[in-house]
Amino acid sequence: MVKGIIDRFKGKFAVVEIGGITKDFPKSIFPKSASVGDVAEIIGEKVKVTGALLEQR
């Protein structure tokens, strides 16, 4: 399992930040309700969105 934050959507990809590094995943494996800032748990070809992570910078 990989856990990260959805950073943005770029064409057919969802860009997810994992440990400070971004990685592209196929947008098609994400639920339609997924949005920028949501926490995503990625297990193979399945994604569970657990909600937004509030972070102060």
C-alpha positions in Angstrom: 0.0 0.0 0.0 1.1 3.5 -0.9 -0.4 6.5 0.9 -0.1 10.0 -0.4 -1.8 13.3 -1.1 -3.4 14.1 -4.5 -1.4 17.1 -5.7 -3.1 17.7 -9.1 -4.7 16.1 -12.1 -2.7 16.3 -15.4 -4.5 15.0 -18.5 -5.0 11.3 -17.9 -2.9 11.2 -14.7 -3.3 12.0 -11.1 -0.1 13.4 -9.5 0.2 12.1 -6.0 2.8 13.4 -3.5 4.3 10.5 -1.5 7.0 11.4 1.1 7.8 14.7 -0.6 8.2 13.1 -4.1 5.5 13.2 -6.8 4.4 10.2 -8.8 1.9 9.9 -11.7 -0.9 7.3 -11.5 -3.6 6.7 -14.1 -6.5 8.9 -13.3 -8.9 6.1 -14.3 -8.1 4.1 -11.1 -9.2 7.0 -8.8 -12.8 7.5 -7.8 -14.6 10.3 -9.6 -15.1 12.0 -6.3 -11.3 12.3 -5.7 -10.0 15.9 -5.6 -6.8 17.8 -5.0 -5.7 17.6 -1.4 -7.4 14.3 -0.7 -5.4 11.5 1.0 -5.2 8.5 -1.3 -4.4 4.9 -0.3 -3.2 3.1 -3.5 -3.1 -0.7 -3.5 -2.2 -2.0 -6.9 -4.9 -0.8 -9.3 -7.3 0.2 -6.6 -7.4 3.6 -4.8 -9.3 4.5 -1.7 -9.7 8.2 -1.0 -9.9 9.0 2.7 -10.5 12.7 2.6 -8.5 15.9 2.7 -5.3 16.3 4.8 -5.2 19.7 6.5 -1.6 20.9 6.5 -0.2 24.3 7.5 2.9 25.4 5.6 
